[in-house]
Amino acid sequence: MTARTPRKDAVRNRAAVLAAADDLFARSESPATITMADIAAAAGVGKATLFRGFGDRTGLIQALFATRLEPIRAAVEDGPPPLGPATPPHRRIPALLDAVLCFKLDNRHLALALEDTGDAGPYRAEHYERWHRVLRDMLDRIDGRTDSAFAAHALLAATRADLVEHLITRQGMSHEEIRAQLARYAVQVIGSGTPDV
């Protein structure tokens, strides 16, 4: 049995909802205040359409986040160096962290909204589990490592949207300074072993 092709109006509504949500989160100073009703009104659809298509606010945010993150996912899974799978760990780990950080810098309010979605938070999100797995597997390839799972969490923690927001708004750091600090931190973590290339 073949899967049904979504109706054209459903596809159009989904695109309108994601575009409206993207715009609202990008312009908002307080992502937590954006409601499903706000998104529905901005997209020109009923609230029922949102709930049918995404389940709830968290599902909508996750769908939007995944859509925006797709180019990085594709580059990590099948792309050329420095993000692609053929890249040695000592080069790929900093590149992946930089890509995730740049994504958070460019999508701060959306990332903050995702991290503030309740009990699941960012750690059970599909993209987080993917990045953690990729980092852990790369760290496992470095001789002498026995802490790959924890180290992968620690590296990803340095890209959290709430930390990025704090560094920019409270510490006055520029994007370039944050990226440079993260690159140095990644090298320190990786440096505890010899890359197995």
Disulfide bonds with the S-S distance in Angstrom:
none
